[in-house]
Amino acid sequence: MYEIYVDKKYRRKGIGIELFKEAAKRLKKKGIEKVDVGYDLRNKESVN
């Protein structure tokens, strides 16, 4: 997975973190236990 994008009208509702949690859960089921996460510091909206 390269990025998570949530349309502007749905932001600030916890959707992004829920998408990430679901992705992490599915990866864990496949035996992947480590995920590196990064974000652009200039994108203030990407951090709750």
mmJSON file of the N, C-alpha and C atoms, coordinates in Angstrom:
{"data_MODEL":{"atom_site":{
"group_PDB":["ATOM","ATOM","ATOM","ATOM","ATOM","ATOM","ATOM","ATOM","ATOM","ATOM","ATOM","ATOM","ATOM","ATOM","ATOM","ATOM","ATOM","ATOM","ATOM","ATOM","ATOM","ATOM","ATOM","ATOM","ATOM","ATOM","ATOM","ATOM","ATOM","ATOM","ATOM","ATOM","ATOM","ATOM","ATOM","ATOM","ATOM","ATOM","ATOM","ATOM","ATOM","ATOM","ATOM","ATOM","ATOM","ATOM","ATOM","ATOM","ATOM","ATOM","ATOM","ATOM","ATOM","ATOM","ATOM","ATOM","ATOM","ATOM","ATOM","ATOM","ATOM","ATOM","ATOM","ATOM","ATOM","ATOM","ATOM","ATOM","ATOM","ATOM","ATOM","ATOM","ATOM","ATOM","ATOM","ATOM","ATOM","ATOM","ATOM","ATOM","ATOM","ATOM","ATOM","ATOM","ATOM","ATOM","ATOM","ATOM","ATOM","ATOM","ATOM","ATOM","ATOM","ATOM","ATOM","ATOM","ATOM","ATOM","ATOM","ATOM","ATOM","ATOM","ATOM","ATOM","ATOM","ATOM","ATOM","ATOM","ATOM","ATOM","ATOM","ATOM","ATOM","ATOM","ATOM","ATOM","ATOM","ATOM","ATOM","ATOM","ATOM","ATOM","ATOM","ATOM","ATOM","ATOM","ATOM","ATOM","ATOM","ATOM","ATOM","ATOM","ATOM","ATOM","ATOM","ATOM","ATOM","ATOM","ATOM","ATOM","ATOM","ATOM","ATOM","ATOM"],
"id":[1,2,3,4,5,6,7,8,9,10,11,12,13,14,15,16,17,18,19,20,21,22,23,24,25,26,27,28,29,30,31,32,33,34,35,36,37,38,39,40,41,42,43,44,45,46,47,48,49,50,51,52,53,54,55,56,57,58,59,60,61,62,63,64,65,66,67,68,69,70,71,72,73,74,75,76,77,78,79,80,81,82,83,84,85,86,87,88,89,90,91,92,93,94,95,96,97,98,99,100,101,102,103,104,105,106,107,108,109,110,111,112,113,114,115,116,117,118,119,120,121,122,123,124,125,126,127,128,129,130,131,132,133,134,135,136,137,138,139,140,141,142,143,144],
"type_symbol":["N","C","C","N","C","C","N","C","C","N","C","C","N","C","C","N","C","C","N","C","C","N","C","C","N","C","C","N","C","C","N","C","C","N","C","C","N","C","C","N","C","C","N","C","C","N","C","C","N","C","C","N","C","C","N","C","C","N","C","C","N","C","C","N","C","C","N","C","C","N","C","C","N","C","C","N","C","C","N","C","C","N","C","C","N","C","C","N","C","C","N","C","C","N","C","C","N","C","C","N","C","C","N","C","C","N","C","C","N","C","C","N","C","C","N","C","C","N","C","C","N","C","C","N","C","C","N","C","C","N","C","C","N","C","C","N","C","C","N","C","C","N","C","C"],
"label_atom_id":["N","CA","C","N","CA","C","N","CA","C","N","CA","C","N","CA","C","N","CA","C","N","CA","C","N","CA","C","N","CA","C","N","CA","C","N","CA","C","N","CA","C","N","CA","C","N","CA","C","N","CA","C","N","CA","C","N","CA","C","N","CA","C","N","CA","C","N","CA","C","N","CA","C","N","CA","C","N","CA","C","N","CA","C","N","CA","C","N","CA","C","N","CA","C","N","CA","C","N","CA","C","N","CA","C","N","CA","C","N","CA","C","N","CA","C","N","CA","C","N","CA","C","N","CA","C","N","CA","C","N","CA","C","N","CA","C","N","CA","C","N","CA","C","N","CA","C","N","CA","C","N","CA","C","N","CA","C","N","CA","C","N","CA","C","N","CA","C"],
"label_alt_id":[null,null,null,null,null,null,null,null,null,null,null,null,null,null,null,null,null,null,null,null,null,null,null,null,null,null,null,null,null,null,null,null,null,null,null,null,null,null,null,null,null,null,null,null,null,null,null,null,null,null,null,null,null,null,null,null,null,null,null,null,null,null,null,null,null,null,null,null,null,null,null,null,null,null,null,null,null,null,null,null,null,null,null,null,null,null,null,null,null,null,null,null,null,null,null,null,null,null,null,null,null,null,null,null,null,null,null,null,null,null,null,null,null,null,null,null,null,null,null,null,null,null,null,null,null,null,null,null,null,null,null,null,null,null,null,null,null,null,null,null,null,null,null,null],
"label_comp_id":["MET","MET","MET","TYR","TYR","TYR","GLU","GLU","GLU","ILE","ILE","ILE","TYR","TYR","TYR","VAL","VAL","VAL","ASP","ASP","ASP","LYS","LYS","LYS","LYS","LYS","LYS","TYR","TYR","TYR","ARG","ARG","ARG","ARG","ARG","ARG","LYS","LYS","LYS","GLY","GLY","GLY","ILE","ILE","ILE","GLY","GLY","GLY","ILE","ILE","ILE","GLU","GLU","GLU","LEU","LEU","LEU","PHE","PHE","PHE","LYS","LYS","LYS","GLU","GLU","GLU","ALA","ALA","ALA","ALA","ALA","ALA","LYS","LYS","LYS","ARG","ARG","ARG","LEU","LEU","LEU","LYS","LYS","LYS","LYS","LYS","LYS","LYS","LYS","LYS","GLY","GLY","GLY","ILE","ILE","ILE","GLU","GLU","GLU","LYS","LYS","LYS","VAL","VAL","VAL","ASP","ASP","ASP","VAL","VAL","VAL","GLY","GLY","GLY","TYR","TYR","TYR","ASP","ASP","ASP","LEU","LEU","LEU","ARG","ARG","ARG","ASN","ASN","ASN","LYS","LYS","LYS","GLU","GLU","GLU","SER","SER","SER","VAL","VAL","VAL","ASN","ASN","ASN"],
"label_asym_id":["A","A","A","A","A","A","A","A","A","A","A","A","A","A","A","A","A","A","A","A","A","A","A","A","A","A","A","A","A","A","A","A","A","A","A","A","A","A","A","A","A","A","A","A","A","A","A","A","A","A","A","A","A","A","A","A","A","A","A","A","A","A","A","A","A","A","A","A","A","A","A","A","A","A","A","A","A","A","A","A","A","A","A","A","A","A","A","A","A","A","A","A","A","A","A","A","A","A","A","A","A","A","A","A","A","A","A","A","A","A","A","A","A","A","A","A","A","A","A","A","A","A","A","A","A","A","A","A","A","A","A","A","A","A","A","A","A","A","A","A","A","A","A","A"],
"label_entity_id":["1","1","1","1","1","1","1","1","1","1","1","1","1","1","1","1","1","1","1","1","1","1","1","1","1","1","1","1","1","1","1","1","1","1","1","1","1","1","1","1","1","1","1","1","1","1","1","1","1","1","1","1","1","1","1","1","1","1","1","1","1","1","1","1","1","1","1","1","1","1","1","1","1","1","1","1","1","1","1","1","1","1","1","1","1","1","1","1","1","1","1","1","1","1","1","1","1","1","1","1","1","1","1","1","1","1","1","1","1","1","1","1","1","1","1","1","1","1","1","1","1","1","1","1","1","1","1","1","1","1","1","1","1","1","1","1","1","1","1","1","1","1","1","1"],
"label_seq_id":[1,1,1,2,2,2,3,3,3,4,4,4,5,5,5,6,6,6,7,7,7,8,8,8,9,9,9,10,10,10,11,11,11,12,12,12,13,13,13,14,14,14,15,15,15,16,16,16,17,17,17,18,18,18,19,19,19,20,20,20,21,21,21,22,22,22,23,23,23,24,24,24,25,25,25,26,26,26,27,27,27,28,28,28,29,29,29,30,30,30,31,31,31,32,32,32,33,33,33,34,34,34,35,35,35,36,36,36,37,37,37,38,38,38,39,39,39,40,40,40,41,41,41,42,42,42,43,43,43,44,44,44,45,45,45,46,46,46,47,47,47,48,48,48],
"pdbx_PDB_ins_code":[null,null,null,null,null,null,null,null,null,null,null,null,null,null,null,null,null,null,null,null,null,null,null,null,null,null,null,null,null,null,null,null,null,null,null,null,null,null,null,null,null,null,null,null,null,null,null,null,null,null,null,null,null,null,null,null,null,null,null,null,null,null,null,null,null,null,null,null,null,null,null,null,null,null,null,null,null,null,null,null,null,null,null,null,null,null,null,null,null,null,null,null,null,null,null,null,null,null,null,null,null,null,null,null,null,null,null,null,null,null,null,null,null,null,null,null,null,null,null,null,null,null,null,null,null,null,null,null,null,null,null,null,null,null,null,null,null,null,null,null,null,null,null,null],
"Cartn_x":[0.862,0.0,0.905,0.575,1.402,0.812,-0.485,-1.098,-2.564,-3.073,-4.5,-5.042,-6.13,-6.74,-8.206,-8.632,-10.033,-10.534,-11.636,-12.227,-12.496,-12.341,-12.482,-13.779,-14.881,-16.158,-16.28,-15.345,-15.392,-14.238,-13.421,-12.261,-12.677,-11.77,-11.959,-13.041,-13.273,-14.275,-13.653,-12.312,-11.639,-11.584,-11.981,-12.025,-10.624,-9.683,-8.316,-7.691,-7.839,-7.26,-7.959,-9.256,-9.973,-9.499,-9.248,-8.705,-7.336,-6.51,-5.18,-5.268,-6.138,-6.296,-6.721,-7.642,-8.105,-6.977,-6.21,-5.071,-4.068,-3.768,-2.819,-3.326,-4.621,-5.215,-5.072,-5.327,-5.216,-3.768,-2.843,-1.427,-0.983,-1.442,-1.075,-1.574,-2.791,-3.33,-2.456,-1.76,-0.877,0.537,0.735,2.034,2.981,2.503,3.336,3.133,4.201,4.082,4.707,5.439,6.069,5.652,5.24,4.846,5.515,6.187,6.772,5.764,5.551,4.576,5.287,4.958,5.516,4.466,4.71,3.8,4.571,4.029,4.637,4.344,5.375,5.192,4.468,4.536,3.851,2.342,1.892,0.467,-0.128,-0.475,-0.981,-2.289,-3.092,-4.371,-4.204,-3.017,-2.834,-2.643,-2.486,-2.253,-3.392,-4.062,-5.143,-4.562],
"Cartn_y":[-1.161,0.0,1.219,2.175,3.368,4.537,4.717,5.83,5.546,6.295,6.263,7.65,7.712,8.995,8.963,10.009,10.156,11.458,11.383,12.56,13.642,14.903,16.029,16.0,15.63,15.679,14.612,13.64,12.578,12.645,13.672,13.784,14.192,13.963,14.316,13.47,12.281,11.369,10.039,9.946,8.718,7.647,7.987,7.001,6.542,7.464,7.106,6.108,6.34,5.424,4.07,4.061,2.788,2.011,2.711,2.046,1.455,2.216,1.722,0.516,0.572,-0.557,-1.822,-1.681,-2.838,-3.396,-2.518,-2.972,-3.711,-3.175,-3.814,-5.182,-5.275,-6.554,-7.596,-7.191,-8.122,-8.54,-7.601,-7.936,-8.919,-8.712,-9.613,-11.03,-11.151,-12.471,-13.176,-12.391,-12.96,-13.179,-12.934,-13.18,-11.994,-10.846,-9.64,-8.919,-8.812,-8.244,-6.867,-6.41,-5.096,-4.251,-3.019,-2.079,-0.749,-0.174,1.154,2.177,3.215,4.248,5.59,6.384,7.727,8.682,9.952,10.949,12.222,13.039,14.302,15.329,15.841,16.808,18.07,18.358,19.547,19.342,18.091,17.784,17.734,18.883,18.986,18.216,18.088,17.384,15.881,15.357,13.908,13.407,14.31,13.925,14.463,13.556,13.998,14.497],
"Cartn_z":[0.0,0.0,0.0,-0.821,-0.923,-0.147,-0.215,0.504,0.808,1.763,2.094,1.795,1.075,0.736,1.145,1.836,2.225,1.603,0.886,0.259,1.308,0.897,1.834,2.637,2.0,2.716,3.801,3.818,4.824,5.825,5.727,6.621,8.03,8.975,10.388,11.046,10.503,11.059,11.484,11.427,11.832,10.755,9.539,8.462,8.07,7.989,7.607,8.564,9.852,10.844,10.796,10.544,10.427,9.2,8.09,6.902,7.207,7.923,8.275,9.201,10.195,11.123,10.382,9.447,8.672,7.814,7.188,6.382,7.26,8.441,9.356,9.798,10.063,10.469,9.361,8.131,7.002,6.757,6.916,6.753,7.82,9.048,10.14,9.862,9.317,8.966,7.932,7.112,6.093,6.619,7.923,8.531,8.529,8.087,8.069,9.393,10.161,11.501,11.65,10.644,10.73,9.54,9.822,8.78,9.092,8.115,8.276,7.781,8.573,8.239,8.214,7.23,7.146,6.609,6.781,6.228,5.947,5.096,4.715,5.806,6.437,7.522,7.064,5.779,5.255,5.162,5.213,5.113,6.517,7.041,8.414,8.602,7.552,7.657,7.831,7.518,7.587,9.009,9.952,11.343,12.195,12.909,13.809,15.098],
"occupancy":[1.0,1.0,1.0,1.0,1.0,1.0,1.0,1.0,1.0,1.0,1.0,1.0,1.0,1.0,1.0,1.0,1.0,1.0,1.0,1.0,1.0,1.0,1.0,1.0,1.0,1.0,1.0,1.0,1.0,1.0,1.0,1.0,1.0,1.0,1.0,1.0,1.0,1.0,1.0,1.0,1.0,1.0,1.0,1.0,1.0,1.0,1.0,1.0,1.0,1.0,1.0,1.0,1.0,1.0,1.0,1.0,1.0,1.0,1.0,1.0,1.0,1.0,1.0,1.0,1.0,1.0,1.0,1.0,1.0,1.0,1.0,1.0,1.0,1.0,1.0,1.0,1.0,1.0,1.0,1.0,1.0,1.0,1.0,1.0,1.0,1.0,1.0,1.0,1.0,1.0,1.0,1.0,1.0,1.0,1.0,1.0,1.0,1.0,1.0,1.0,1.0,1.0,1.0,1.0,1.0,1.0,1.0,1.0,1.0,1.0,1.0,1.0,1.0,1.0,1.0,1.0,1.0,1.0,1.0,1.0,1.0,1.0,1.0,1.0,1.0,1.0,1.0,1.0,1.0,1.0,1.0,1.0,1.0,1.0,1.0,1.0,1.0,1.0,1.0,1.0,1.0,1.0,1.0,1.0],
"B_iso_or_equiv":[0.0,0.0,0.0,0.0,0.0,0.0,0.0,0.0,0.0,0.0,0.0,0.0,0.0,0.0,0.0,0.0,0.0,0.0,0.0,0.0,0.0,0.0,0.0,0.0,0.0,0.0,0.0,0.0,0.0,0.0,0.0,0.0,0.0,0.0,0.0,0.0,0.0,0.0,0.0,0.0,0.0,0.0,0.0,0.0,0.0,0.0,0.0,0.0,0.0,0.0,0.0,0.0,0.0,0.0,0.0,0.0,0.0,0.0,0.0,0.0,0.0,0.0,0.0,0.0,0.0,0.0,0.0,0.0,0.0,0.0,0.0,0.0,0.0,0.0,0.0,0.0,0.0,0.0,0.0,0.0,0.0,0.0,0.0,0.0,0.0,0.0,0.0,0.0,0.0,0.0,0.0,0.0,0.0,0.0,0.0,0.0,0.0,0.0,0.0,0.0,0.0,0.0,0.0,0.0,0.0,0.0,0.0,0.0,0.0,0.0,0.0,0.0,0.0,0.0,0.0,0.0,0.0,0.0,0.0,0.0,0.0,0.0,0.0,0.0,0.0,0.0,0.0,0.0,0.0,0.0,0.0,0.0,0.0,0.0,0.0,0.0,0.0,0.0,0.0,0.0,0.0,0.0,0.0,0.0],
"pdbx_formal_charge":[null,null,null,null,null,null,null,null,null,null,null,null,null,null,null,null,null,null,null,null,null,null,null,null,null,null,null,null,null,null,null,null,null,null,null,null,null,null,null,null,null,null,null,null,null,null,null,null,null,null,null,null,null,null,null,null,null,null,null,null,null,null,null,null,null,null,null,null,null,null,null,null,null,null,null,null,null,null,null,null,null,null,null,null,null,null,null,null,null,null,null,null,null,null,null,null,null,null,null,null,null,null,null,null,null,null,null,null,null,null,null,null,null,null,null,null,null,null,null,null,null,null,null,null,null,null,null,null,null,null,null,null,null,null,null,null,null,null,null,null,null,null,null,null],
"auth_seq_id":[1,1,1,2,2,2,3,3,3,4,4,4,5,5,5,6,6,6,7,7,7,8,8,8,9,9,9,10,10,10,11,11,11,12,12,12,13,13,13,14,14,14,15,15,15,16,16,16,17,17,17,18,18,18,19,19,19,20,20,20,21,21,21,22,22,22,23,23,23,24,24,24,25,25,25,26,26,26,27,27,27,28,28,28,29,29,29,30,30,30,31,31,31,32,32,32,33,33,33,34,34,34,35,35,35,36,36,36,37,37,37,38,38,38,39,39,39,40,40,40,41,41,41,42,42,42,43,43,43,44,44,44,45,45,45,46,46,46,47,47,47,48,48,48],
"auth_comp_id":["MET","MET","MET","TYR","TYR","TYR","GLU","GLU","GLU","ILE","ILE","ILE","TYR","TYR","TYR","VAL","VAL","VAL","ASP","ASP","ASP","LYS","LYS","LYS","LYS","LYS","LYS","TYR","TYR","TYR","ARG","ARG","ARG","ARG","ARG","ARG","LYS","LYS","LYS","GLY","GLY","GLY","ILE","ILE","ILE","GLY","GLY","GLY","ILE","ILE","ILE","GLU","GLU","GLU","LEU","LEU","LEU","PHE","PHE","PHE","LYS","LYS","LYS","GLU","GLU","GLU","ALA","ALA","ALA","ALA","ALA","ALA","LYS","LYS","LYS","ARG","ARG","ARG","LEU","LEU","LEU","LYS","LYS","LYS","LYS","LYS","LYS","LYS","LYS","LYS","GLY","GLY","GLY","ILE","ILE","ILE","GLU","GLU","GLU","LYS","LYS","LYS","VAL","VAL","VAL","ASP","ASP","ASP","VAL","VAL","VAL","GLY","GLY","GLY","TYR","TYR","TYR","ASP","ASP","ASP","LEU","LEU","LEU","ARG","ARG","ARG","ASN","ASN","ASN","LYS","LYS","LYS","GLU","GLU","GLU","SER","SER","SER","VAL","VAL","VAL","ASN","ASN","ASN"],
"auth_asym_id":["A","A","A","A","A","A","A","A","A","A","A","A","A","A","A","A","A","A","A","A","A","A","A","A","A","A","A","A","A","A","A","A","A","A","A","A","A","A","A","A","A","A","A","A","A","A","A","A","A","A","A","A","A","A","A","A","A","A","A","A","A","A","A","A","A","A","A","A","A","A","A","A","A","A","A","A","A","A","A","A","A","A","A","A","A","A","A","A","A","A","A","A","A","A","A","A","A","A","A","A","A","A","A","A","A","A","A","A","A","A","A","A","A","A","A","A","A","A","A","A","A","A","A","A","A","A","A","A","A","A","A","A","A","A","A","A","A","A","A","A","A","A","A","A"],
"auth_atom_id":["N","CA","C","N","CA","C","N","CA","C","N","CA","C","N","CA","C","N","CA","C","N","CA","C","N","CA","C","N","CA","C","N","CA","C","N","CA","C","N","CA","C","N","CA","C","N","CA","C","N","CA","C","N","CA","C","N","CA","C","N","CA","C","N","CA","C","N","CA","C","N","CA","C","N","CA","C","N","CA","C","N","CA","C","N","CA","C","N","CA","C","N","CA","C","N","CA","C","N","CA","C","N","CA","C","N","CA","C","N","CA","C","N","CA","C","N","CA","C","N","CA","C","N","CA","C","N","CA","C","N","CA","C","N","CA","C","N","CA","C","N","CA","C","N","CA","C","N","CA","C","N","CA","C","N","CA","C","N","CA","C","N","CA","C","N","CA","C"],
"pdbx_PDB_model_num":[1,1,1,1,1,1,1,1,1,1,1,1,1,1,1,1,1,1,1,1,1,1,1,1,1,1,1,1,1,1,1,1,1,1,1,1,1,1,1,1,1,1,1,1,1,1,1,1,1,1,1,1,1,1,1,1,1,1,1,1,1,1,1,1,1,1,1,1,1,1,1,1,1,1,1,1,1,1,1,1,1,1,1,1,1,1,1,1,1,1,1,1,1,1,1,1,1,1,1,1,1,1,1,1,1,1,1,1,1,1,1,1,1,1,1,1,1,1,1,1,1,1,1,1,1,1,1,1,1,1,1,1,1,1,1,1,1,1,1,1,1,1,1,1]
}}}
